[in-house]
Structures are given as C-alpha cells and as structure tokens.
Amino acid sequence: MANRLALNDPIVRKSESWEQDRGYGSYRVWVENTTSQRMTVTITSRSASDQHTFYVPANSNKTYTVNNAVSGTHTITFTTANGDLSGTVRVRVSEEPLF
C-alpha cells in the first residue's frame, strides 16, 4: 500500500491545496485548531459535487477521511467566527481505502 504526506503546514492562511494523484483514491485530513473559536473546514475539488465540510472545536483536533476521492487539485479552506486562524493541517493520500 503506497501512501504519502501530501500536506503538512501551519494554518496561517484561509486555504491550502494539494494534488490528489491518479491512483491515490483516498485521503485523510487531520486539523489541529489552536484558536478559541470553532473552525469550519471545507474541502473542495474540481467537481462541485465533491465537497466535504467538518468542524473542529476550539483548542482541539479532528480527523476526516475520504475514500473514492477524485484526482486533481483539492483545496481546503479554514474559517472561524472572528477570522483568527492558528493550528496545523496534515493530509495523507493513499492508494488503498482508509478506515
């Protein structure tokens, strides 16, 4: 099973992107939110119907897994009520389904 870390960055901007290569049909996103606000995380790809949203409580972290992902560029967007952004995002892509 081949997998790799596609993104491992501090959250300092409203969005980050990674390339979901053909043959890598799954990804797992881990977001650490170090703000005092709930963070909304939205993942979009080239397909408008392929959008995922999840929430990370203040001063917490959360994992979100997608199988049967489309290839191409994926963008992950972070928002909080007061606009503060702080934390870490990691995305691991995999050839095999992730559970």
Buried (B, 14 or more C-beta within 10 A) or exposed (E): EEBEEBBEBEBEEEEBEBEBBEEBBBBBBBBBBBBEBBBBBBBBBEEEEBEBEBEBEEEBBBEBBBEEBBBEEBEBBBBBEEEEBBBBBBBBBBEEEBE
